[in-house]
């Protein structure tokens, strides 16, 4: 068996090291950064809110193009606007505390997004979007924001939860009307 030329071995090693560095650097960017200045429960609350908000924006953008009912499209546009604003505000709060929040939904919401993407435009899509993103997710969000408004320790995050809760409750109410 022939030994590879030393320069080829060096280049192969360099290529492998570069690939390893690139893959670990990519992973570091995807993982949200934690801070010691915020209690772990507060950090977890923010992460969950950020991931759910990211889903609401993505699902709303999809519904803006796929929904056939004008009221569902109007609801979707409101979800995109309201959740984008809330997501940006939460990210600014987190950033001021040295925390980088994720900008992608969690795996459960990614699966739900995949289901919505597979549906063709029409009443079936409208129904699924309003039921899942509108009613079910906002029921969970109301619970989450009520818990945050009560239990979060960080004053800024708690104030955000308290301030945002009425909008989340309004979203749920609108979704229930559309679903009714």
ZAKOL-325831 format. One record per residue: residue in three letters; residue number from 1; x, y, z of N, C-alpha, C in turn. Coordinates in Angstrom, 3 decimals, decimal comma. Layout:
N
ALA | NUM | X | Y | Z | X | Y | Z | X | Y | Z .
...
END
This chain:
180
UNK | 1 | 0,842 | -1,175 | 0,000 | 0,000 | 0,000 | 0,000 | 0,890 | 1,241 | 0,000 .
UNK | 2 | 0,556 | 2,182 | -0,862 | 1,331 | 3,408 | -0,983 | 0,912 | 4,428 | 0,059 .
UNK | 3 | 1,871 | 5,140 | 0,594 | 1,575 | 6,229 | 1,519 | 1,257 | 7,483 | 0,713 .
UNK | 4 | 0,279 | 8,266 | 1,176 | -0,006 | 9,508 | 0,459 | 1,131 | 10,505 | 0,644 .
UNK | 5 | 1,289 | 11,342 | -0,328 | 2,309 | 12,384 | -0,275 | 2,026 | 13,278 | 0,934 .
UNK | 6 | 3,057 | 13,715 | 1,662 | 2,851 | 14,525 | 2,873 | 1,989 | 15,765 | 2,644 .
UNK | 7 | 2,112 | 16,414 | 1,490 | 1,312 | 17,625 | 1,263 | -0,168 | 17,270 | 1,101 .
UNK | 8 | -0,450 | 16,089 | 0,533 | -1,843 | 15,654 | 0,410 | -2,423 | 15,342 | 1,787 .
UNK | 9 | -1,628 | 14,726 | 2,644 | -2,065 | 14,421 | 4,004 | -2,367 | 15,723 | 4,750 .
UNK | 10 | -1,501 | 16,700 | 4,584 | -1,684 | 18,002 | 5,241 | -2,979 | 18,662 | 4,753 .
UNK | 11 | -3,187 | 18,654 | 3,421 | -4,390 | 19,282 | 2,868 | -5,653 | 18,564 | 3,324 .
UNK | 12 | -5,594 | 17,240 | 3,378 | -6,745 | 16,478 | 3,845 | -7,046 | 16,813 | 5,307 .
UNK | 13 | -6,004 | 16,880 | 6,124 | -6,178 | 17,241 | 7,538 | -6,743 | 18,642 | 7,680 .
UNK | 14 | -6,255 | 19,571 | 6,875 | -6,740 | 20,950 | 6,904 | -8,212 | 21,007 | 6,496 .
UNK | 15 | -8,575 | 20,250 | 5,468 | -9,970 | 20,219 | 5,020 | -10,880 | 19,643 | 6,103 .
UNK | 16 | -10,446 | 18,567 | 6,749 | -11,250 | 17,973 | 7,821 | -11,393 | 18,924 | 9,001 .
UNK | 17 | -10,302 | 19,580 | 9,360 | -10,370 | 20,539 | 10,473 | -11,294 | 21,699 | 10,138 .
UNK | 18 | -11,231 | 22,175 | 8,898 | -12,111 | 23,270 | 8,483 | -13,567 | 22,845 | 8,529 .
UNK | 19 | -13,854 | 21,635 | 8,050 | -15,230 | 21,132 | 8,070 | -15,733 | 20,986 | 9,498 .
UNK | 20 | -14,887 | 20,469 | 10,375 | -15,271 | 20,313 | 11,774 | -15,533 | 21,670 | 12,415 .
UNK | 21 | -14,652 | 22,635 | 12,151 | -14,837 | 23,978 | 12,712 | -16,124 | 24,597 | 12,184 .
UNK | 22 | -16,382 | 24,471 | 10,882 | -17,593 | 25,054 | 10,294 | -18,841 | 24,432 | 10,892 .
UNK | 23 | -18,826 | 23,110 | 11,094 | -20,022 | 22,468 | 11,644 | -20,236 | 22,852 | 13,099 .
UNK | 24 | -19,183 | 22,969 | 13,887 | -19,367 | 23,358 | 15,285 | -19,709 | 24,831 | 15,390 .
UNK | 25 | -19,186 | 25,657 | 14,497 | -19,541 | 27,079 | 14,512 | -21,007 | 27,241 | 14,164 .
UNK | 26 | -21,502 | 26,472 | 13,195 | -22,915 | 26,522 | 12,833 | -23,802 | 26,095 | 13,982 .
UNK | 27 | -23,369 | 25,082 | 14,732 | -24,155 | 24,628 | 15,870 | -24,196 | 25,691 | 16,948 .
UNK | 28 | -23,095 | 26,377 | 17,148 | -23,043 | 27,405 | 18,181 | -24,000 | 28,535 | 17,854 .
UNK | 29 | -24,173 | 28,856 | 16,569 | -25,084 | 29,918 | 16,188 | -26,527 | 29,500 | 16,385 .
UNK | 30 | -26,842 | 28,231 | 16,239 | -28,215 | 27,765 | 16,354 | -28,667 | 27,659 | 17,804 .
UNK | 31 | -27,765 | 27,363 | 18,691 | -28,145 | 27,190 | 20,090 | -28,299 | 28,560 | 20,743 .
UNK | 32 | -29,398 | 28,786 | 21,453 | -29,560 | 30,067 | 22,119 | -28,539 | 30,229 | 23,238 .
UNK | 33 | -28,046 | 31,436 | 23,382 | -27,051 | 31,713 | 24,414 | -27,738 | 32,014 | 25,732 .
UNK | 34 | -27,196 | 31,449 | 26,797 | -27,719 | 31,674 | 28,149 | -26,904 | 32,743 | 28,849 .
UNK | 35 | -27,495 | 33,292 | 29,879 | -26,812 | 34,290 | 30,692 | -26,962 | 33,916 | 32,155 .
UNK | 36 | -25,922 | 34,193 | 32,928 | -25,984 | 33,936 | 34,359 | -26,769 | 35,016 | 35,094 .
UNK | 37 | -27,074 | 36,128 | 34,412 | -27,759 | 37,237 | 35,070 | -29,267 | 37,016 | 35,187 .
UNK | 38 | -29,791 | 36,019 | 34,512 | -31,226 | 35,749 | 34,520 | -31,468 | 34,338 | 35,063 .
UNK | 39 | -32,435 | 34,205 | 35,929 | -32,782 | 32,904 | 36,503 | -33,115 | 31,916 | 35,380 .
UNK | 40 | -32,751 | 30,671 | 35,551 | -32,958 | 29,640 | 34,529 | -34,426 | 29,517 | 34,125 .
UNK | 41 | -35,339 | 29,636 | 35,070 | -36,772 | 29,545 | 34,735 | -37,213 | 30,723 | 33,870 .
UNK | 42 | -36,667 | 31,898 | 34,129 | -36,995 | 33,069 | 33,315 | -36,452 | 32,895 | 31,897 .
UNK | 43 | -35,208 | 32,376 | 31,831 | -34,611 | 32,125 | 30,518 | -35,457 | 31,114 | 29,743 .
UNK | 44 | -35,887 | 30,054 | 30,398 | -36,706 | 29,036 | 29,740 | -38,047 | 29,629 | 29,297 .
UNK | 45 | -38,611 | 30,511 | 30,111 | -39,875 | 31,150 | 29,749 | -39,689 | 31,978 | 28,478 .
UNK | 46 | -38,602 | 32,743 | 28,427 | -38,336 | 33,569 | 27,245 | -38,105 | 32,712 | 26,001 .
UNK | 47 | -37,363 | 31,628 | 26,181 | -37,089 | 30,759 | 25,027 | -38,382 | 30,181 | 24,469 .
UNK | 48 | -39,249 | 29,700 | 25,335 | -40,517 | 29,126 | 24,874 | -41,372 | 30,187 | 24,180 .
UNK | 49 | -41,427 | 31,378 | 24,743 | -42,199 | 32,460 | 24,131 | -41,622 | 32,830 | 22,763 .
UNK | 50 | -40,301 | 32,868 | 22,652 | -39,651 | 33,218 | 21,387 | -39,923 | 32,163 | 20,316 .
UNK | 51 | -39,837 | 30,899 | 20,696 | -40,067 | 29,820 | 19,720 | -41,525 | 29,783 | 19,259 .
UNK | 52 | -42,448 | 29,971 | 20,190 | -43,871 | 29,999 | 19,827 | -44,170 | 31,216 | 18,958 .
UNK | 53 | -43,572 | 32,348 | 19,297 | -43,770 | 33,550 | 18,497 | -43,233 | 33,396 | 17,085 .
UNK | 54 | -42,102 | 32,734 | 16,950 | -41,522 | 32,490 | 15,628 | -42,477 | 31,641 | 14,783 .
UNK | 55 | -43,089 | 30,642 | 15,411 | -44,064 | 29,821 | 14,687 | -45,252 | 30,666 | 14,241 .
UNK | 56 | -45,757 | 31,517 | 15,124 | -46,921 | 32,336 | 14,772 | -46,631 | 33,223 | 13,573 .
UNK | 57 | -45,427 | 33,770 | 13,505 | -45,060 | 34,614 | 12,370 | -44,989 | 33,770 | 11,095 .
UNK | 58 | -44,306 | 32,632 | 11,159 | -44,172 | 31,790 | 9,966 | -45,526 | 31,255 | 9,493 .
UNK | 59 | -46,331 | 30,787 | 10,430 | -47,653 | 30,259 | 10,061 | -48,537 | 31,370 | 9,513 .
UNK | 60 | -48,462 | 32,553 | 10,103 | -49,241 | 33,683 | 9,609 | -48,823 | 34,094 | 8,212 .
UNK | 61 | -47,521 | 34,081 | 7,940 | -47,040 | 34,406 | 6,592 | -47,561 | 33,394 | 5,580 .
UNK | 62 | -47,548 | 32,137 | 5,954 | -48,067 | 31,094 | 5,071 | -49,562 | 31,285 | 4,848 .
UNK | 63 | -50,286 | 31,550 | 5,919 | -51,737 | 31,727 | 5,819 | -52,098 | 32,966 | 5,009 .
UNK | 64 | -51,255 | 33,975 | 5,033 | -51,519 | 35,176 | 4,241 | -51,562 | 34,866 | 2,752 .
UNK | 65 | -50,862 | 33,812 | 2,349 | -50,847 | 33,454 | 0,929 | -51,781 | 32,291 | 0,607 .
UNK | 66 | -52,026 | 31,391 | 1,565 | -52,825 | 30,185 | 1,297 | -54,287 | 30,275 | 1,707 .
UNK | 67 | -54,605 | 31,107 | 2,671 | -55,989 | 31,169 | 3,157 | -56,892 | 31,714 | 2,058 .
UNK | 68 | -58,082 | 31,157 | 1,975 | -59,041 | 31,637 | 0,981 | -60,103 | 32,542 | 1,598 .
UNK | 69 | -60,342 | 32,375 | 2,884 | -61,307 | 33,209 | 3,594 | -60,623 | 34,541 | 3,924 .
UNK | 70 | -61,203 | 35,664 | 3,465 | -60,573 | 36,963 | 3,740 | -60,403 | 37,253 | 5,235 .
UNK | 71 | -61,303 | 36,753 | 6,076 | -61,187 | 36,971 | 7,516 | -60,005 | 36,188 | 8,092 .
UNK | 72 | -59,744 | 35,020 | 7,535 | -58,591 | 34,226 | 7,976 | -57,304 | 34,930 | 7,546 .
UNK | 73 | -57,289 | 35,481 | 6,348 | -56,114 | 36,239 | 5,887 | -55,886 | 37,461 | 6,766 .
UNK | 74 | -56,951 | 38,138 | 7,121 | -56,849 | 39,315 | 7,995 | -56,274 | 38,903 | 9,361 .
UNK | 75 | -56,761 | 37,783 | 9,891 | -56,257 | 37,256 | 11,156 | -54,770 | 36,919 | 11,029 .
UNK | 76 | -54,401 | 36,269 | 9,933 | -53,003 | 35,887 | 9,703 | -52,104 | 37,124 | 9,644 .
UNK | 77 | -52,552 | 38,161 | 8,952 | -51,767 | 39,392 | 8,863 | -51,584 | 40,021 | 10,241 .
UNK | 78 | -52,627 | 39,966 | 11,065 | -52,545 | 40,495 | 12,423 | -51,552 | 39,678 | 13,250 .
UNK | 79 | -51,565 | 38,349 | 13,077 | -50,628 | 37,501 | 13,814 | -49,193 | 37,841 | 13,433 .
UNK | 80 | -48,946 | 38,035 | 12,147 | -47,592 | 38,371 | 11,699 | -47,160 | 39,702 | 12,314 .
UNK | 81 | -47,999 | 40,710 | 12,226 | -47,641 | 42,040 | 12,743 | -47,454 | 42,022 | 14,259 .
UNK | 82 | -48,426 | 41,467 | 14,972 | -48,370 | 41,486 | 16,441 | -47,230 | 40,625 | 16,988 .
UNK | 83 | -47,057 | 39,435 | 16,424 | -46,016 | 38,540 | 16,938 | -44,617 | 39,009 | 16,535 .
UNK | 84 | -44,487 | 39,634 | 15,377 | -43,186 | 40,200 | 14,996 | -42,803 | 41,290 | 15,986 .
UNK | 85 | -43,744 | 42,151 | 16,306 | -43,480 | 43,234 | 17,256 | -43,119 | 42,663 | 18,634 .
UNK | 86 | -43,897 | 41,703 | 19,115 | -43,626 | 41,100 | 20,433 | -42,289 | 40,355 | 20,428 .
UNK | 87 | -42,002 | 39,616 | 19,352 | -40,739 | 38,885 | 19,258 | -39,552 | 39,851 | 19,315 .
UNK | 88 | -39,662 | 40,953 | 18,582 | -38,583 | 41,941 | 18,571 | -38,386 | 42,547 | 19,954 .
UNK | 89 | -39,482 | 42,840 | 20,625 | -39,390 | 43,421 | 21,967 | -38,753 | 42,437 | 22,951 .
UNK | 90 | -39,171 | 41,172 | 22,887 | -38,605 | 40,166 | 23,780 | -37,118 | 39,954 | 23,495 .
UNK | 91 | -36,750 | 39,929 | 22,226 | -35,334 | 39,768 | 21,867 | -34,505 | 40,935 | 22,382 .
UNK | 92 | -35,054 | 42,144 | 22,338 | -34,329 | 43,315 | 22,844 | -34,131 | 43,210 | 24,356 .
UNK | 93 | -35,155 | 42,771 | 25,063 | -35,043 | 42,582 | 26,509 | -33,977 | 41,534 | 26,810 .
UNK | 94 | -34,060 | 40,412 | 26,100 | -33,094 | 39,329 | 26,309 | -31,674 | 39,796 | 25,994 .
UNK | 95 | -31,522 | 40,500 | 24,899 | -30,208 | 40,980 | 24,491 | -29,599 | 41,902 | 25,548 .
UNK | 96 | -30,435 | 42,726 | 26,161 | -29,934 | 43,631 | 27,203 | -29,425 | 42,866 | 28,422 .
UNK | 97 | -29,801 | 41,599 | 28,510 | -29,375 | 40,755 | 29,629 | -28,313 | 39,739 | 29,204 .
UNK | 98 | -27,818 | 39,910 | 27,979 | -26,768 | 39,022 | 27,487 | -27,288 | 37,688 | 26,982 .
UNK | 99 | -28,547 | 37,638 | 26,598 | -29,163 | 36,390 | 26,141 | -29,512 | 36,521 | 24,659 .
UNK | 100 | -29,210 | 35,486 | 23,911 | -29,620 | 35,416 | 22,516 | -30,724 | 34,379 | 22,419 .
UNK | 101 | -31,902 | 34,828 | 22,026 | -33,044 | 33,921 | 21,918 | -33,093 | 33,289 | 20,536 .
UNK | 102 | -33,667 | 32,092 | 20,441 | -33,803 | 31,443 | 19,135 | -34,816 | 32,190 | 18,277 .
UNK | 103 | -34,630 | 32,099 | 16,969 | -35,583 | 32,740 | 16,065 | -36,325 | 31,714 | 15,215 .
UNK | 104 | -36,280 | 30,466 | 15,657 | -36,973 | 29,388 | 14,962 | -37,921 | 28,671 | 15,920 .
UNK | 105 | -39,005 | 28,123 | 15,388 | -39,935 | 27,365 | 16,238 | -39,281 | 26,103 | 16,800 .
UNK | 106 | -39,895 | 25,545 | 17,838 | -39,433 | 24,271 | 18,387 | -39,848 | 23,146 | 17,445 .
UNK | 107 | -39,417 | 21,933 | 17,751 | -39,666 | 20,798 | 16,844 | -41,160 | 20,510 | 16,671 .
UNK | 108 | -41,941 | 20,675 | 17,718 | -43,392 | 20,444 | 17,609 | -44,010 | 21,426 | 16,624 .
UNK | 109 | -43,639 | 22,687 | 16,740 | -44,183 | 23,692 | 15,831 | -43,645 | 23,518 | 14,414 .
UNK | 110 | -42,413 | 23,039 | 14,274 | -41,870 | 22,787 | 12,935 | -42,670 | 21,695 | 12,246 .
UNK | 111 | -43,055 | 20,664 | 12,996 | -43,888 | 19,596 | 12,422 | -45,235 | 20,151 | 11,998 .
UNK | 112 | -45,818 | 20,993 | 12,841 | -47,106 | 21,597 | 12,518 | -46,988 | 22,478 | 11,276 .
UNK | 113 | -45,896 | 23,202 | 11,169 | -45,668 | 24,042 | 9,995 | -45,572 | 23,172 | 8,744 .
UNK | 114 | -44,907 | 22,039 | 8,861 | -44,823 | 21,108 | 7,732 | -46,186 | 20,622 | 7,293 .
UNK | 115 | -47,058 | 20,339 | 8,265 | -48,423 | 19,906 | 7,938 | -49,180 | 21,012 | 7,216 .
UNK | 116 | -49,045 | 22,236 | 7,710 | -49,738 | 23,362 | 7,064 | -49,224 | 23,585 | 5,647 .
UNK | 117 | -47,919 | 23,453 | 5,460 | -47,330 | 23,663 | 4,137 | -47,822 | 22,633 | 3,128 .
UNK | 118 | -48,119 | 21,431 | 3,591 | -48,563 | 20,370 | 2,684 | -50,011 | 20,539 | 2,251 .
UNK | 119 | -50,787 | 21,273 | 3,042 | -52,186 | 21,474 | 2,692 | -52,302 | 22,443 | 1,516 .
UNK | 120 | -53,250 | 22,172 | 0,649 | -53,495 | 23,099 | -0,448 | -54,376 | 24,239 | 0,049 .
UNK | 121 | -54,308 | 25,325 | -0,668 | -55,122 | 26,484 | -0,296 | -56,594 | 26,083 | -0,357 .
UNK | 122 | -57,348 | 26,597 | 0,575 | -58,776 | 26,301 | 0,598 | -59,301 | 26,208 | 2,007 .
UNK | 123 | -60,536 | 25,757 | 2,116 | -61,188 | 25,743 | 3,422 | -60,496 | 24,788 | 4,405 .
UNK | 124 | -59,921 | 23,697 | 3,920 | -59,216 | 22,761 | 4,805 | -57,994 | 23,440 | 5,434 .
UNK | 125 | -57,248 | 24,177 | 4,611 | -56,106 | 24,916 | 5,140 | -56,584 | 25,945 | 6,162 .
UNK | 126 | -57,595 | 26,718 | 5,793 | -58,118 | 27,762 | 6,689 | -58,505 | 27,171 | 8,040 .
UNK | 127 | -59,205 | 26,046 | 8,003 | -59,660 | 25,395 | 9,237 | -58,479 | 24,931 | 10,096 .
UNK | 128 | -57,506 | 24,285 | 9,469 | -56,330 | 23,804 | 10,208 | -55,530 | 24,956 | 10,803 .
UNK | 129 | -55,339 | 25,998 | 10,016 | -54,572 | 27,142 | 10,502 | -55,274 | 27,799 | 11,695 .
UNK | 130 | -56,552 | 28,049 | 11,569 | -57,278 | 28,725 | 12,650 | -57,348 | 27,835 | 13,885 .
UNK | 131 | -57,571 | 26,544 | 13,696 | -57,672 | 25,632 | 14,837 | -56,332 | 25,498 | 15,542 .
UNK | 132 | -55,275 | 25,221 | 14,783 | -53,970 | 24,959 | 15,394 | -53,284 | 26,247 | 15,858 .
UNK | 133 | -53,008 | 27,125 | 14,913 | -52,266 | 28,343 | 15,237 | -53,134 | 29,325 | 16,017 .
UNK | 134 | -54,394 | 29,370 | 15,663 | -55,282 | 30,321 | 16,308 | -55,745 | 29,896 | 17,680 .
UNK | 135 | -56,448 | 28,794 | 17,757 | -57,075 | 28,406 | 19,025 | -56,117 | 27,632 | 19,932 .
UNK | 136 | -55,631 | 26,500 | 19,477 | -54,829 | 25,623 | 20,344 | -53,555 | 26,320 | 20,818 .
UNK | 137 | -52,804 | 26,899 | 19,881 | -51,542 | 27,544 | 20,282 | -51,776 | 28,770 | 21,147 .
UNK | 138 | -52,847 | 29,505 | 20,892 | -53,094 | 30,682 | 21,720 | -53,665 | 30,312 | 23,092 .
UNK | 139 | -54,319 | 29,182 | 23,189 | -54,708 | 28,702 | 24,530 | -53,445 | 28,429 | 25,346 .
UNK | 140 | -52,489 | 27,759 | 24,715 | -51,208 | 27,498 | 25,379 | -50,478 | 28,803 | 25,695 .
UNK | 141 | -50,528 | 29,742 | 24,759 | -49,831 | 31,018 | 24,959 | -50,442 | 31,814 | 26,108 .
UNK | 142 | -51,757 | 31,810 | 26,216 | -52,406 | 32,516 | 27,324 | -51,928 | 31,934 | 28,650 .
UNK | 143 | -51,892 | 30,609 | 28,753 | -51,400 | 29,966 | 29,975 | -49,945 | 30,358 | 30,239 .
UNK | 144 | -49,142 | 30,331 | 29,187 | -47,720 | 30,638 | 29,320 | -47,512 | 32,091 | 29,783 .
UNK | 145 | -48,241 | 33,022 | 29,178 | -48,070 | 34,425 | 29,544 | -48,656 | 34,726 | 30,921 .
UNK | 146 | -49,712 | 34,044 | 31,306 | -50,238 | 34,215 | 32,666 | -49,207 | 33,732 | 33,682 .
UNK | 147 | -48,594 | 32,601 | 33,384 | -47,554 | 32,070 | 34,270 | -46,374 | 33,036 | 34,334 .
UNK | 148 | -45,979 | 33,568 | 33,190 | -44,882 | 34,528 | 33,160 | -45,203 | 35,794 | 33,927 .
UNK | 149 | -46,417 | 36,282 | 33,752 | -46,830 | 37,503 | 34,441 | -46,837 | 37,319 | 35,954 .
UNK | 150 | -47,026 | 36,084 | 36,392 | -47,091 | 35,787 | 37,827 | -45,743 | 35,319 | 38,389 .
UNK | 151 | -45,062 | 34,432 | 37,677 | -43,924 | 33,718 | 38,249 | -42,536 | 34,192 | 37,835 .
UNK | 152 | -42,412 | 34,892 | 36,726 | -41,089 | 35,309 | 36,264 | -40,463 | 36,246 | 37,300 .
UNK | 153 | -39,179 | 36,066 | 37,550 | -38,475 | 36,862 | 38,563 | -37,932 | 38,182 | 38,008 .
UNK | 154 | -37,445 | 38,145 | 36,788 | -36,848 | 39,333 | 36,192 | -37,935 | 40,381 | 35,930 .
UNK | 155 | -37,732 | 41,589 | 36,423 | -38,756 | 42,638 | 36,328 | -39,098 | 43,005 | 34,887 .
UNK | 156 | -38,099 | 43,084 | 34,008 | -38,349 | 43,459 | 32,615 | -39,130 | 42,371 | 31,878 .
UNK | 157 | -38,753 | 41,133 | 32,106 | -39,431 | 40,012 | 31,443 | -40,855 | 39,884 | 31,979 .
UNK | 158 | -41,013 | 40,052 | 33,279 | -42,338 | 39,990 | 33,894 | -43,239 | 41,097 | 33,331 .
UNK | 159 | -42,702 | 42,295 | 33,210 | -43,469 | 43,416 | 32,647 | -43,867 | 43,125 | 31,199 .
UNK | 160 | -42,961 | 42,514 | 30,444 | -43,276 | 42,134 | 29,062 | -44,433 | 41,137 | 29,036 .
UNK | 161 | -44,377 | 40,137 | 29,882 | -45,443 | 39,124 | 29,938 | -46,777 | 39,781 | 30,304 .
UNK | 162 | -46,758 | 40,659 | 31,282 | -47,988 | 41,332 | 31,711 | -48,550 | 42,224 | 30,614 .
UNK | 163 | -47,656 | 42,937 | 29,934 | -48,077 | 43,859 | 28,871 | -48,600 | 43,111 | 27,641 .
UNK | 164 | -48,017 | 41,954 | 27,342 | -48,353 | 41,212 | 26,123 | -49,563 | 40,302 | 26,308 .
UNK | 165 | -49,849 | 39,900 | 27,535 | -50,957 | 38,981 | 27,808 | -52,284 | 39,438 | 27,199 .
UNK | 166 | -52,707 | 40,685 | 27,326 | -53,993 | 41,076 | 26,725 | -54,050 | 40,863 | 25,200 .
UNK | 167 | -52,943 | 41,093 | 24,518 | -52,915 | 40,866 | 23,065 | -53,059 | 39,384 | 22,749 .
UNK | 168 | -52,407 | 38,542 | 23,534 | -52,501 | 37,093 | 23,325 | -53,939 | 36,622 | 23,591 .
UNK | 169 | -54,554 | 37,166 | 24,619 | -55,956 | 36,829 | 24,911 | -56,874 | 37,299 | 23,777 .
UNK | 170 | -56,578 | 38,462 | 23,201 | -57,363 | 38,957 | 22,064 | -57,208 | 38,019 | 20,869 .
UNK | 171 | -55,982 | 37,556 | 20,621 | -55,745 | 36,622 | 19,508 | -56,594 | 35,363 | 19,687 .
UNK | 172 | -56,621 | 34,846 | 20,907 | -57,418 | 33,650 | 21,186 | -58,897 | 33,919 | 20,932 .
UNK | 173 | -59,371 | 35,040 | 21,383 | -60,779 | 35,395 | 21,191 | -61,118 | 35,497 | 19,700 .
UNK | 174 | -60,252 | 36,146 | 18,931 | -60,480 | 36,264 | 17,489 | -60,476 | 34,894 | 16,812 .
UNK | 175 | -59,548 | 34,053 | 17,216 | -59,455 | 32,710 | 16,624 | -60,702 | 31,881 | 16,937 .
UNK | 176 | -61,176 | 31,993 | 18,162 | -62,388 | 31,242 | 18,526 | -63,579 | 31,708 | 17,701 .
UNK | 177 | -63,678 | 33,007 | 17,453 | -64,770 | 33,526 | 16,608 | -64,665 | 32,990 | 15,197 .
UNK | 178 | -63,455 | 32,972 | 14,671 | -63,241 | 32,441 | 13,312 | -63,521 | 30,948 | 13,254 .
UNK | 179 | -63,199 | 30,261 | 14,314 | -63,351 | 28,802 | 14,381 | -64,798 | 28,391 | 14,614 .
UNK | 180 | -65,571 | 29,315 | 15,175 | -66,949 | 29,002 | 15,575 | -67,853 | 28,749 | 14,425 .
END
